[in-house]
């Protein structure tokens, strides 16, 4: 992935502190959202060409666009938060099964409003985004519910909406928010505030890996929850962990700046987590219900926890910032 390719470049040529935010914005953030916009356009075109749930081309385009979102999703501030765009792309976790209920309701009523992109953008976020499209492409019930014609229209509506939302995020970054992040101004008063925003994106991304992507299916030893694994219908649960690790590492290395020792620790930590993830061979974390499989998944989770500790206890103090509050911290 593009993010991994940048890892070596950022390690070999650390930027000065005054250029940190500008470098991260130009080399990591903008390219991530440009890729999301491009891959989402390809997804919308694939749905127009063939909307059948079994279409190999459509499923491949869906996977590429979903990868791009996971790789960019830790930058969850600014344009991604405007108009609840992040939730419109990724309504998860869905603990009350709102997405299948919303989709079933649309299919049952054959709501004609889905054919108007502007109208569909105002529909419930539970019926929009990558997780909704996963149900339409991979769920045995919803991928065959109702008439083929309506399912086709709904698949196209969701795909077109993903593309429009992704393009809006990318354009907003290019035209407005990038300048805010490159230098103190109206939104951020100091360089430290900008650095803290970026550091919080990193630590929140690791929290999502630990508590949600791994923690939700692990549940407890007495009550594992394999059915809570992210994107399990499309077999993407483990893939999302790897894509996220590969996207978070360049950000962590960039934030470490010219501290070669800290960069070495960070790279080693990510390498250990990646090695354990790649060795799992369990794409949907079904092994959480088996003692041996569970131990291996917990070992991966521990590597992610160790990375989080490294960021909090070493990288944060080196930057002179703390992670700060985020939505995952609860009340």
VENDA-V749429 format. One record per residue. N is the residue number from 0. RES is the residue in one letter. NEAR is the number of other C-alpha atoms within 10 Angstrom. Layout:
BEGIN
n=[N;N]
res=[RES;RES]
near=[NEAR;NEAR]
END
This chain:
BEGIN
n=[0;1;2;3;4;5;6;7;8;9;10;11;12;13;14;15;16;17;18;19;20;21;22;23;24;25;26;27;28;29;30;31;32;33;34;35;36;37;38;39;40;41;42;43;44;45;46;47;48;49;50;51;52;53;54;55;56;57;58;59;60;61;62;63;64;65;66;67;68;69;70;71;72;73;74;75;76;77;78;79;80;81;82;83;84;85;86;87;88;89;90;91;92;93;94;95;96;97;98;99;100;101;102;103;104;105;106;107;108;109;110;111;112;113;114;115;116;117;118;119;120;121;122;123;124;125;126;127;128;129;130;131;132;133;134;135;136;137;138;139;140;141;142;143;144;145;146;147;148;149;150;151;152;153;154;155;156;157;158;159;160;161;162;163;164;165;166;167;168;169;170;171;172;173;174;175;176;177;178;179;180;181;182;183;184;185;186;187;188;189;190;191;192;193;194;195;196;197;198;199;200;201;202;203;204;205;206;207;208;209;210;211;212;213;214;215;216;217;218;219;220;221;222;223;224;225;226;227;228;229;230;231;232;233;234;235;236;237;238;239;240;241;242;243;244;245;246;247;248;249;250;251;252;253;254;255;256;257;258;259;260;261;262;263;264;265;266;267;268;269;270;271;272;273;274;275;276;277;278;279;280;281;282;283;284;285;286;287;288;289;290;291;292;293;294;295;296;297;298;299;300;301;302;303;304;305;306;307;308;309;310;311;312;313;314;315;316;317;318;319;320;321;322;323;324;325;326;327;328;329;330]
res=[X;X;X;X;X;X;X;X;X;X;X;X;X;X;X;X;X;X;X;X;X;X;X;X;X;X;X;X;X;X;X;X;X;X;X;X;X;X;X;X;X;X;X;X;X;X;X;X;X;X;X;X;X;X;X;X;X;X;X;X;X;X;X;X;X;X;X;X;X;X;X;X;X;X;X;X;X;X;X;X;X;X;X;X;X;X;X;X;X;X;X;X;X;X;X;X;X;X;X;X;X;X;X;X;X;X;X;X;X;X;X;X;X;X;X;X;X;X;X;X;X;X;X;X;X;X;X;X;X;X;X;X;X;X;X;X;X;X;X;X;X;X;X;X;X;X;X;X;X;X;X;X;X;X;X;X;X;X;X;X;X;X;X;X;X;X;X;X;X;X;X;X;X;X;X;X;X;X;X;X;X;X;X;X;X;X;X;X;X;X;X;X;X;X;X;X;X;X;X;X;X;X;X;X;X;X;X;X;X;X;X;X;X;X;X;X;X;X;X;X;X;X;X;X;X;X;X;X;X;X;X;X;X;X;X;X;X;X;X;X;X;X;X;X;X;X;X;X;X;X;X;X;X;X;X;X;X;X;X;X;X;X;X;X;X;X;X;X;X;X;X;X;X;X;X;X;X;X;X;X;X;X;X;X;X;X;X;X;X;X;X;X;X;X;X;X;X;X;X;X;X;X;X;X;X;X;X;X;X;X;X;X;X;X;X;X;X;X;X;X;X;X;X;X;X;X;X;X;X;X;X]
near=[11;15;23;15;11;19;21;12;13;23;20;11;11;20;19;11;16;11;14;21;26;19;18;20;20;14;18;22;22;18;16;23;27;20;22;29;25;17;23;28;22;20;27;25;18;21;26;18;13;16;24;20;22;12;15;12;16;24;22;13;21;24;18;18;26;25;21;25;26;21;26;25;21;22;23;17;15;15;22;25;14;12;10;12;20;22;16;27;26;21;19;19;14;14;8;8;11;17;23;20;14;18;22;17;13;19;18;13;10;17;12;13;14;22;15;10;15;12;10;20;20;11;14;13;21;22;27;28;26;24;25;25;25;22;22;24;24;19;17;11;12;18;20;14;16;16;11;14;12;20;24;18;18;27;28;25;24;26;28;24;24;29;24;18;23;29;20;18;22;24;17;17;22;18;9;13;18;19;14;18;23;20;19;16;12;8;12;16;12;12;19;15;15;20;23;18;21;25;24;24;22;23;24;23;21;25;19;16;21;21;17;19;23;25;20;19;25;27;17;12;12;8;11;19;18;18;15;22;25;26;22;19;17;17;16;19;22;23;19;21;25;20;20;24;24;21;27;25;22;26;22;24;26;25;27;27;22;18;15;14;10;19;22;13;15;21;18;13;18;20;16;14;22;19;12;17;23;15;10;15;12;17;19;22;27;20;21;26;19;11;11;10;17;18;13;17;23;16;15;24;22;14;20;25;18;16;22;21;15;16;24;18;12;15;24;21;11;15;16;10;17;18;18;12;10;11;7;11;9;6;4]
END
